Amino acid sequence: MTGQMHQYLSFDLDSNEYAVSILRIQEIRGYEKTKSLPNVPKYIVGVINLRGSVIPIVDLRLRFGLEKRDYTATTVVIIVHIKFNGRYRKVGIIVDAVNEVYDVPDNQIQECTEIMQEIDIRFVKGITTISDAMITIIDLDKVFNFKEVEAAVAVQ
């Protein structure tokens, strides 16, 4: 039995490969300078105006407790939908580079243990292996503290 198939967009942070469900992705954009905000956590690097909507931008490296790195030509912002209090909110996540879309059956996603990860296990949906590469699947809804994200937007 193979399990239900889902598609995930993979991306790099440091030398690790992560993925998020493509059903949560609105678009992928090149990095652009953000408008910084006062009194927000370090990982909320600012906001952008996306076709009239104010979108908070989160540096996923900082959210995961990884070392900050300068943004380069391969740095991208993935605009994703996060569920909070029964509704969806757009948030941009900064990643080092986008890789590819993988088809992954449910039964190929394994539970993650703390020993396997350098990021907080609460952010992880599971781990899968594709062509000998271990890919960590992120649970977007658990990555964000929405009081902080909503406060960032309210500053506007």
Secondary structure, DSSP 4 states (H G I P E B T S, - for coil): ----EEEEEEEEETTEEEEEEGGGEEEEEE--PPBP-SSS-TTEEEEEEETTEEEEEEEHHHHTTPPP----TT-EEEEEEEEETTEEEEEEEEESEEEEEEEEEGGGPBPP-GGG-SS-GGGEEEEEEETTEEEEEE-HHHH--HHHHHHHHHT-
